[in-house]
Amino acid sequence: MKQDTILILDLGSEKNSELARRIRSLGVYSEIYPHDIGAAELAEKPNVKGILLNGGENNIVDGRKIDAGDAVYNSGIPVFSYNHKGKTKCAYGADGELTDAALSDFLFGVCGCEANWNMANFVDDQIELIKQQIGDKKVLLALSGGVDSSVVAALLIRAVGKNLTCVHVNHGLLRKGEPEQVVRVFREEMNANLIYIDAVDRFLGKLAGVDDPERKRKIIGGEFIRVFEEEARKLDGIEFLAQGTIYPDIVESGTKTAKAVKAHHNVGGLPADMDFELVEPLKFLFKDEVRACGKQLGLPDGMVYRQPFPGPGLGVRCLGAITRDRLEAVRESDAILREEFANAGLEGKVWQYFTLIPDYRSVGVKNNARSFEFPVIIRAVNTVDAMTATIEHLDWRLLDKITARIIAEVPGVNRVCYDLTPKPTGTIEWE
């Protein structure tokens, strides 16, 4: 392995992600784990040069104050205790502010780390780890065509070649023209083994009448797995399922010290009886790092910098119980929004923008008559790592143009609103 690694153990801090990025900014790779990591899992981690216990206010779990286990304290690996008083006194530690000088001294002076965290080394290390995990066996990739799954596809193609089979499931919740684009890019341009499955009626049937967002996500995630299991039975020797899980997915799905914000289909929505071993090479990366990884792998800019898109697709932008008319209205209004952003020179400059439609109607006036139709909500945000986000301040003339087009071209819509809520208090998506 090329990269030295620092493990951050979550002892109740709300700033694990911030600390991980600080360490990476100093040139050292870092990964975040629960406080109770065991000896076996610890032994599996390559090139671990130090462990940082990251304490905080959320250090009570099931009524007891948490601490790292003996496996950590007795590992022989240098341990730094930050805002945490454990049962074992650490030789290195700090309370209050952790200065860059103290952090650097621990990384380089105590642990002997080299500043060798970069995307070239990360890609090389992940390819090696993928080869070790999969060997000469076969792996199935849930390929949505989004940035995360596309980068995973590129990594797996490098690592295992034709032992990778990509499955693109059209669940009816994709953006306009997206299934065709995915097939063209991966089958024709990247020469990947790609299976296309039309499962629109299957998914929409399962989602009929379901209005709870967590149930929707879990149904979509569970049905994905069932589709893959069915497809794997048609293929010989599939033992692994690859996913584009990234670290914000894990955080928002809940940790041992923090409640879930929302389940992600690839984290909280997986069925308990799944028959595959998971392959998740990006699960410790943030979104900006995933894009950098894609660039390192030679993916085209149009794929690396494309609009982020949630795994459950438009299912989380058609709020409440999904109906085909509102789903189609979301798809068409989203296409208008993306077209007008491109025309205005905002494509690639605004991190994420999309439309959504709630499950209620508003009174309006269309064609000199009363209308009772749905509103469309526009959301446009900027972020670095998807952990926090600010609102894009759009020109009013652009909003006027988008509004006029949506009202004129999308059936069943009589109102357009702009969401001004940052993250926090909102999330990037609504569900």
C-alpha positions as CSV (number, residue, x, y, z in Angstrom):
1,M,0.0,0.0,0.0
2,K,1.3,3.5,-0.9
3,Q,-0.7,5.6,1.6
4,D,-0.1,6.0,5.3
5,T,-3.5,6.0,7.2
6,I,-4.8,7.6,10.4
7,L,-7.9,6.1,11.9
8,I,-10.4,8.5,13.5
9,L,-12.6,6.8,16.1
10,D,-16.0,8.5,16.8
11,L,-16.2,9.1,20.5
12,G,-19.2,11.4,20.2
13,S,-17.9,14.2,18.1
14,E,-20.0,16.1,15.6
15,K,-16.9,17.1,13.7
16,N,-15.4,13.8,12.5
17,S,-15.8,14.8,8.9
18,E,-14.1,18.2,9.6
19,L,-11.2,16.4,11.3
20,A,-10.8,13.9,8.6
21,R,-10.5,16.6,6.0
22,R,-8.0,18.5,8.1
23,I,-5.8,15.5,8.2
24,R,-6.1,14.9,4.5
25,S,-5.3,18.6,3.9
26,L,-1.9,17.9,5.6
27,G,-1.3,15.1,3.0
28,V,-2.2,12.1,5.2
29,Y,-5.1,9.7,4.4
30,S,-7.7,9.3,7.1
31,E,-10.7,7.0,7.7
32,I,-13.6,7.3,10.3
33,Y,-14.8,4.3,12.3
34,P,-17.1,3.7,15.3
35,H,-15.5,3.8,18.7
36,D,-15.8,0.0,19.3
37,I,-13.7,-1.1,16.4
38,G,-12.4,-4.6,17.3
39,A,-9.0,-6.3,17.1
40,A,-9.8,-8.3,14.0
41,E,-11.1,-5.3,12.0
42,L,-8.1,-3.2,13.2
43,A,-5.7,-5.8,12.0
44,E,-7.2,-5.8,8.6
45,K,-6.5,-2.0,8.0
46,P,-3.3,-1.5,6.0
47,N,-0.6,1.0,6.9
48,V,-2.3,2.4,10.0
49,K,0.2,4.7,11.6
50,G,-1.9,6.4,14.2
51,I,-5.3,6.4,15.9
52,L,-7.2,9.6,16.9
53,L,-9.9,9.3,19.5
54,N,-12.3,12.1,18.7
55,G,-14.5,12.9,21.7
56,G,-17.6,15.1,22.0
57,E,-20.9,15.7,23.6
58,N,-22.6,12.7,22.1
59,N,-20.5,10.2,24.1
60,I,-23.4,8.5,25.9
61,V,-24.8,5.4,24.1
62,D,-27.4,3.2,25.8
63,G,-27.0,5.2,29.0
64,R,-23.2,4.6,29.3
65,K,-20.2,6.7,28.5
66,I,-18.4,5.1,25.5
67,D,-14.7,4.5,25.2
68,A,-12.3,2.8,22.8
69,G,-11.7,-0.9,23.4
70,D,-8.6,-2.6,24.7
71,A,-7.8,-3.6,21.2
72,V,-7.1,0.0,20.4
73,Y,-5.1,0.9,23.5
74,N,-3.0,-2.3,23.3
75,S,-2.5,-2.2,19.6
76,G,1.0,-0.7,19.8
77,I,-0.2,2.0,17.4
78,P,0.2,5.6,18.7
79,V,-3.1,6.9,20.1
80,F,-4.1,10.6,20.4
81,S,-7.0,11.4,22.7
82,Y,-8.8,14.6,21.6
83,N,-11.5,15.9,24.0
84,H,-11.9,12.4,25.5
85,K,-11.0,10.9,28.9
86,G,-10.8,7.2,28.5
87,K,-10.1,4.5,31.0
88,T,-6.5,4.4,29.7
89,K,-4.5,7.6,29.8
90,C,-3.0,8.2,26.4
91,A,0.5,9.6,25.9
92,Y,-0.7,12.2,23.5
93,G,-3.8,14.3,23.7
94,A,-5.5,17.7,23.8
95,D,-8.6,19.3,25.0
96,G,-10.3,22.4,23.5
97,E,-8.8,23.6,20.3
98,L,-6.6,21.1,18.3
99,T,-4.0,23.3,16.6
100,D,-2.5,22.5,13.3
101,A,0.9,22.4,15.0
102,A,-0.2,19.8,17.5
103,L,-1.9,17.7,14.8
104,S,1.1,17.9,12.5
105,D,3.4,16.9,15.4
106,F,1.3,13.8,16.0
107,L,1.1,12.8,12.4
108,F,4.7,13.4,11.4
109,G,6.7,13.5,14.6
110,V,5.0,10.7,16.6
111,C,3.4,8.5,13.9
112,G,6.1,9.0,11.3
113,C,3.6,9.5,8.5
114,E,4.5,10.6,5.1
115,A,2.5,13.2,3.2
116,N,1.5,10.7,0.5
117,W,-2.3,11.1,0.3
118,N,-3.2,12.0,-3.2
119,M,-5.6,10.7,-5.8
120,A,-3.0,8.7,-7.8
121,N,-2.0,6.8,-4.7
122,F,-5.6,6.4,-3.6
123,V,-6.5,4.9,-6.9
124,D,-3.6,2.5,-6.9
125,D,-4.4,1.4,-3.3
126,Q,-8.1,0.9,-4.0
127,I,-7.3,-1.2,-7.1
128,E,-5.0,-3.4,-5.0
129,L,-7.6,-3.7,-2.2
130,I,-10.4,-4.6,-4.7
131,K,-8.1,-7.3,-6.2
132,Q,-7.5,-8.7,-2.8
133,Q,-11.2,-8.7,-1.9
134,I,-12.6,-10.1,-5.2
135,G,-9.7,-12.1,-6.6
136,D,-10.8,-13.9,-9.8
137,K,-14.5,-13.9,-8.8
138,K,-17.2,-11.8,-10.3
139,V,-18.8,-8.7,-9.2
140,L,-22.1,-6.9,-10.0
141,L,-22.3,-3.2,-10.0
142,A,-25.5,-1.2,-9.4
143,L,-24.8,1.4,-12.1
144,S,-27.1,4.4,-11.9
145,G,-24.9,6.6,-14.2
146,G,-24.3,9.1,-11.4
147,V,-20.9,10.3,-10.4
148,D,-20.4,7.9,-7.5
149,S,-21.3,4.7,-9.4
150,S,-19.5,5.8,-12.5
151,V,-16.3,6.2,-10.6
152,V,-16.7,2.8,-8.9
153,A,-17.2,1.3,-12.4
154,A,-14.0,2.9,-13.7
155,L,-12.1,1.5,-10.6
156,L,-13.5,-2.0,-11.0
157,I,-12.8,-2.0,-14.7
158,R,-9.2,-1.3,-13.9
159,A,-9.1,-3.9,-11.1
160,V,-11.1,-6.8,-12.4
161,G,-11.8,-6.1,-16.1
162,K,-14.5,-8.3,-17.6
163,N,-15.2,-9.9,-14.2
164,L,-17.4,-6.8,-13.7
165,T,-20.9,-6.8,-14.9
166,C,-22.8,-3.5,-14.7
167,V,-26.5,-3.5,-14.2
168,H,-28.5,-0.4,-15.1
169,V,-32.0,-0.6,-13.8
170,N,-34.6,1.8,-15.2
171,H,-37.0,2.1,-12.3
172,G,-39.0,4.8,-13.8
173,L,-37.4,7.4,-11.5
174,L,-34.6,8.6,-13.7
175,R,-34.2,12.0,-15.3
176,K,-35.3,12.7,-18.9
177,G,-33.0,10.9,-21.4
178,E,-30.9,9.3,-18.7
179,P,-31.3,5.6,-19.4
180,E,-30.2,6.2,-23.0
181,Q,-27.2,8.2,-21.9
182,V,-26.0,5.5,-19.4
183,V,-26.3,2.8,-22.1
184,R,-24.4,4.8,-24.6
185,V,-21.5,5.9,-22.4
186,F,-20.8,2.6,-20.6
187,R,-21.7,0.1,-23.3
188,E,-20.3,1.9,-26.3
189,E,-17.6,4.2,-25.0
190,M,-16.3,2.3,-22.0
191,N,-16.8,-1.2,-23.4
192,A,-18.3,-2.4,-20.1
193,N,-20.4,-5.5,-19.6
194,L,-23.7,-3.7,-19.3
195,I,-27.2,-5.2,-18.7
196,Y,-30.2,-2.9,-19.1
197,I,-33.3,-3.8,-17.2
198,D,-36.7,-2.1,-17.7
199,A,-38.3,-2.3,-14.3
200,V,-40.6,0.8,-14.4
201,D,-43.9,-1.0,-13.7
202,R,-42.3,-3.2,-11.0
203,F,-40.9,-0.3,-9.0
204,L,-43.9,2.0,-9.4
205,G,-46.2,-0.9,-8.4
206,K,-44.2,-1.4,-5.2
207,L,-44.3,2.3,-4.4
208,A,-48.0,2.8,-5.0
209,G,-49.6,4.6,-2.1
210,V,-46.4,4.8,0.0
211,D,-45.9,8.4,1.3
212,D,-43.4,7.9,4.1
213,P,-39.9,9.0,2.7
214,E,-38.0,6.4,4.7
215,R,-40.3,3.6,3.5
216,K,-39.9,4.8,-0.1
217,R,-36.1,4.7,0.2
218,K,-36.1,1.3,1.7
219,I,-38.5,-0.1,-0.9
220,I,-36.4,1.3,-3.7
221,G,-33.1,0.0,-2.1
222,G,-34.6,-3.4,-1.3
223,E,-36.1,-3.8,-4.8
224,F,-32.7,-2.9,-6.3
225,I,-31.1,-5.8,-4.4
226,R,-33.9,-8.2,-5.5
227,V,-33.4,-7.2,-9.1
228,F,-29.6,-7.8,-8.8
229,E,-30.1,-11.1,-7.1
230,E,-32.4,-12.2,-9.9
231,E,-29.8,-11.1,-12.5
232,A,-27.0,-12.7,-10.6
233,R,-28.8,-16.1,-10.7
234,K,-28.7,-15.8,-14.5
235,L,-24.9,-15.3,-14.4
236,D,-22.3,-17.7,-13.2
237,G,-20.3,-17.0,-10.0
238,I,-21.5,-13.6,-8.9
239,E,-20.5,-13.2,-5.3
240,F,-20.0,-9.4,-4.8
241,L,-22.2,-6.3,-5.1
242,A,-20.4,-3.0,-5.8
243,Q,-22.0,0.3,-4.8
244,G,-21.1,4.0,-5.0
245,T,-21.5,4.6,-1.3
246,I,-19.7,7.8,-0.1
247,Y,-19.1,9.0,3.4
248,P,-22.0,11.6,3.6
249,D,-24.4,8.7,2.8
250,I,-23.1,6.8,5.9
251,V,-23.3,9.9,8.2
252,E,-26.8,10.8,7.1
253,S,-28.0,7.2,7.5
254,G,-27.0,7.4,11.2
255,T,-24.1,6.3,13.3
256,K,-23.7,4.8,16.8
257,T,-23.4,8.4,18.2
258,A,-25.7,10.3,15.9
259,K,-29.3,9.8,14.8
260,A,-30.1,9.2,11.2
261,V,-31.1,12.1,9.0
262,K,-32.4,9.9,6.3
263,A,-31.8,6.4,5.0
264,H,-29.8,6.1,1.8
265,H,-30.8,3.2,-0.4
266,N,-27.3,1.8,-0.4
267,V,-26.9,2.1,3.4
268,G,-30.1,2.0,5.3
269,G,-32.2,0.4,2.7
270,L,-30.4,-2.9,2.1
271,P,-32.3,-6.1,3.0
272,A,-30.9,-8.1,6.0
273,D,-30.9,-11.3,3.9
274,M,-28.7,-10.0,1.1
275,D,-26.6,-12.7,-0.5
276,F,-23.7,-10.5,-1.7
277,E,-20.5,-9.3,-0.1
278,L,-20.4,-5.5,-0.6
279,V,-17.6,-3.7,-2.4
280,E,-17.5,0.0,-1.6
281,P,-14.2,1.6,-2.5
282,L,-15.4,5.2,-2.1
283,K,-17.1,4.9,1.3
284,F,-14.6,7.2,3.0
285,L,-14.6,9.9,0.4
286,F,-16.5,13.2,0.2
287,K,-18.2,14.3,-3.0
288,D,-15.4,16.6,-4.2
289,E,-12.9,13.8,-3.6
290,V,-15.0,11.4,-5.7
291,R,-14.9,13.9,-8.6
292,A,-11.1,14.2,-8.2
293,C,-10.9,10.4,-8.3
294,G,-13.0,10.3,-11.5
295,K,-10.6,12.8,-13.1
296,Q,-7.6,10.7,-12.0
297,L,-9.3,7.7,-13.7
298,G,-9.7,9.6,-16.9
299,L,-13.5,9.9,-16.9
300,P,-14.8,12.7,-19.1
301,D,-15.7,16.0,-17.5
302,G,-19.4,15.6,-18.6
303,M,-19.5,12.5,-16.3
304,V,-17.3,13.7,-13.5
305,Y,-19.1,17.0,-13.0
306,R,-22.6,16.0,-13.9
307,Q,-25.4,16.9,-11.6
308,P,-25.5,14.7,-8.4
309,F,-28.4,12.4,-8.4
310,P,-29.7,10.4,-5.4
311,G,-30.0,6.7,-5.7
312,P,-33.8,6.7,-5.3
313,G,-33.9,9.1,-8.2
314,L,-36.9,11.2,-8.7
315,G,-38.7,9.1,-6.1
316,V,-37.4,11.6,-3.5
317,R,-38.4,14.6,-5.6
318,C,-42.0,13.4,-6.1
319,L,-42.9,14.1,-2.5
320,G,-45.4,11.8,-0.7
321,A,-46.9,8.9,-2.5
322,I,-45.6,8.7,-6.1
323,T,-48.1,9.2,-8.9
324,R,-47.3,8.9,-12.6
325,D,-48.6,12.4,-13.4
326,R,-46.5,14.1,-10.7
327,L,-43.5,12.0,-11.6
328,E,-43.7,13.0,-15.2
329,A,-44.2,16.7,-14.1
330,V,-41.0,16.4,-12.0
331,R,-39.1,14.9,-15.0
332,E,-40.2,17.6,-17.4
333,S,-39.7,20.5,-15.1
334,D,-36.3,19.2,-14.2
335,A,-35.3,19.0,-17.9
336,I,-36.4,22.7,-18.4
337,L,-34.4,23.8,-15.4
338,R,-31.3,22.1,-16.5
339,E,-31.7,23.4,-20.1
340,E,-32.1,27.0,-18.8
341,F,-29.2,26.7,-16.4
342,A,-27.0,25.6,-19.3
343,N,-28.2,28.4,-21.5
344,A,-27.4,30.9,-18.7
345,G,-23.8,29.5,-18.4
346,L,-24.5,28.0,-14.9
347,E,-23.8,24.4,-15.8
348,G,-20.8,23.3,-13.9
349,K,-20.8,26.5,-11.8
350,V,-23.8,25.6,-9.5
351,W,-23.2,22.4,-7.6
352,Q,-26.7,20.9,-7.7
353,Y,-30.1,22.1,-9.0
354,F,-33.3,20.3,-9.4
355,T,-37.1,20.5,-9.2
356,L,-39.5,18.7,-6.9
357,I,-43.3,18.5,-6.6
358,P,-45.2,18.1,-3.3
359,D,-48.3,16.0,-2.9
360,Y,-50.7,18.9,-2.5
361,R,-52.3,21.3,-5.0
362,S,-52.7,25.1,-4.9
363,V,-55.4,27.3,-6.3
364,G,-54.4,29.4,-9.3
365,V,-55.7,31.0,-12.5
366,K,-55.0,29.5,-16.0
367,N,-56.7,30.4,-19.2
368,N,-59.0,32.8,-17.4
369,A,-60.3,30.0,-15.2
370,R,-59.7,28.6,-11.8
371,S,-57.1,25.9,-11.6
372,F,-56.3,23.5,-8.8
373,E,-52.9,22.1,-9.7
374,F,-49.5,21.3,-8.3
375,P,-46.6,23.7,-7.4
376,V,-43.1,23.1,-8.6
377,I,-40.3,23.9,-6.2
378,I,-36.8,24.8,-7.5
379,R,-33.7,24.1,-5.4
380,A,-30.1,25.2,-6.3
381,V,-27.3,24.8,-3.8
382,N,-23.5,25.1,-3.6
383,T,-21.3,22.8,-1.5
384,V,-17.8,21.3,-1.4
385,D,-18.4,18.0,0.4
386,A,-22.3,17.7,0.6
387,M,-22.1,18.0,4.4
388,T,-23.2,21.7,4.4
389,A,-24.7,23.7,1.5
390,T,-25.5,27.3,0.7
391,I,-28.1,28.7,-1.7
392,E,-27.3,29.9,-5.2
393,H,-28.5,33.5,-5.6
394,L,-30.1,33.3,-9.0
395,D,-30.9,36.3,-11.2
396,W,-34.6,37.1,-11.0
397,R,-34.9,37.3,-14.8
398,L,-33.7,33.7,-15.1
399,L,-36.2,32.6,-12.5
400,D,-38.9,34.4,-14.4
401,K,-38.0,32.6,-17.6
402,I,-37.9,29.2,-15.9
403,T,-41.2,29.8,-14.2
404,A,-42.9,30.9,-17.5
405,R,-41.6,27.8,-19.3
406,I,-42.6,25.4,-16.5
407,I,-46.1,26.8,-16.2
408,A,-46.6,26.8,-20.0
409,E,-45.0,23.5,-20.9
410,V,-45.6,21.1,-17.9
411,P,-49.2,19.9,-17.6
412,G,-50.8,20.0,-14.1
413,V,-48.6,22.8,-12.7
414,N,-49.8,26.4,-11.9
415,R,-47.1,27.7,-9.5
416,V,-43.3,27.8,-9.1
417,C,-41.4,28.5,-5.9
418,Y,-37.7,28.9,-5.0
419,D,-36.3,27.2,-1.9
420,L,-34.0,29.5,0.1
421,T,-33.1,27.1,2.9
422,P,-29.4,26.2,3.4
423,K,-28.0,22.9,4.8
424,P,-28.4,22.9,7.8
425,T,-31.3,23.4,8.6
426,G,-32.5,21.7,5.4
427,T,-30.9,18.8,3.7
428,I,-29.9,19.1,0.0
429,E,-32.9,16.9,-1.0
430,W,-36.3,17.2,0.7
431,E,-36.8,13.5,1.5
